[in-house]
Amino acid sequence: MPSSSHHQFVLCFFLLSFLCVNSQSSYVVILRNESPNNVVKEECYVNDDYHPGEEILLNPGMSNHITTTFFPGKSNTLSCTLHLGQKFVVLFELFDSDDTSICHIPSEECVWKIQEDGLCMFSQGKCVMFYWDNSLSIRHIASEPTKHITSDELKSEHIIWKRTP
């Protein structure tokens, strides 16, 4: 007959293996509407999935906390199409585990402030701005150096706009 310590060992081993198998981490991206007057409309995509999450409306001052699973060793992305009044951006990457110029570490808070001038990536007490580009009739987010998107590219069904280093 097995001893009590044997049962405890088996139980402990089972619990540890269960925790290891089910210990998936996640990351959180916070979108905050800092526009005093305009509602933000957002639709986000996880890992380039072509089926977006639900469309969310953020009134001035509201935030949306988006939590999604982080898969270690794989590329993890969160891209959103955002509208602020007449300004919008198509599939702008807010989190990318492979891009150190934006939010990429799941354990760090990732806050994006949507403002009239553009998007502010708030990190380590500083704001890195990605300005709305007013040079085109259809607006998009641009960073330094500015990349201009042609009208043919804008007509494409799925555009993933990448910042240039």
N, C-alpha and C positions, 0 to 999 in steps of 0.2 A: 504494500500500500504506500503511495507517495506521501512524503512528509509535508507538513505545513509550510516549511520554508521553500520546498519545491513549488507548491501552488503559488506562493508569493512571487517567486522568481518568474514563473510563467505569466502571471498576471502583469507584473511590472514590464516584462519584455513585450507583451501584447499592447499595453498602453503606450509604451515608447514607440513601437512600430506604427501604431495608429496615428500618433501625433506627427511622426515624420512624413507619413504618406499624405496627411491632410493639411500640412502646414504650407499652404500657398499664401504668399504675401500679396498685398494689394498696394495701389498708390492712389492718391487723391489729388485731383486738380480742382481748384476753386476759381470759378468765374464770378466776378463782382461787377455789377453795373454801377459805374460812378458818374454816369451822365445825369445831369440835373433834370432833364426833361424827356428824354427818349427811352422807349422800351427796347431792350435787346431781345432779338429772336435768335436762338441757337439750336443747332442740330449737329450732334457729334458722332464720330465714327471711331471705333476701337480697332486698332491693328489693321487699318485699311479695309475694314469690312464695308461692303457696298450697301449694307442695310443699316441706315442710321438709327440711333436711338430716337426717342420721341422728341418732338419739337417743344422747346421750353421757352417761355416768355419771362424775362426778368424786368420788372419795373425798376425805376431808379432806386438805388440803394439796396436792391436785393442781390443775393448770391445763390449760386448753385454749386453744391459739392458733388463732384463726379468721382465715384469710387469704382475702380475696375481691377481685375486680377492682374498681377505682375507675374510673368513667366520667366524665371531666371534662365539665362543662356539664349534667350530668343529676343527678337526685336519687338519692343513694346511701344506702341504709339497711340496718341489720342489727337485727332484732328477734328476741327469744328468749322462749320459754315456759320458765320455770325453776321447779323444785320443790326445796324444802329441807325435808325432813321433811313436816309437815302444811302448811307455808307454800308458796304458789306465786303466780306472776304470769303473766298471759297476754299474749304478744306485747309485751314491754317493749322499747322502743327503746334500744339500746346505742350505736348510731352513726347519725347523720343528717347528711349534708353540708349540709342547709339549716337546722339547728337549732344555734345557737351556745351553747345552755345545756348541751349534752352533747358527747361526742366527735364532731368533725365535720371535722377536718383529717387527710387520709390520712398525712401525714408525721410526725404526732405519735403517740406510744405511747398506746393506749387500754386502760386496765386497769380492770376491774370486779372488786371483791372481794366475794364472796358471804359474808355473815356472818349470825349468828343474829338480829341486829337489823334487817337489811335489806341493800341493795346499796350499796357504797361505790364511787363513781366516783373513782378515784385519778388526779389530774392536778396537775402542777406541785408535787409534794410535799405536796398536801393531799387530804383525803378529803371528798367531797360525798356525804352520806348520803341515801338514798331508803329510808325505813323501811317495814317490813312493817306494814300497817294491821290491827290486831286487832279493829276495831269490827264487822266482819262475820264471819259463820260461815265464809265462803270468803274467804281473805286475798288481798290484792293489795299491790303496792307503791304508796306514796303519797309525795308531796313537798309542800312548803309552797306554797300552801295545799292542804289535803287535799281531794281530789275523791272523793266516795263514789259507787260504782257500784251501780246498782239491780240487783235480782235478775233483772229482765227483760234487762238488758244482759249479765249474766253468762251467760244461757242462749243468747245469740247464738253462732253457730258461730265467727265470727272477730271478736275484739275487739282493736282497737289502742288501747291506753291511752296517752293523751298527757298529759304534765305540763302544768299550767297555769302561765303566767308569773308 
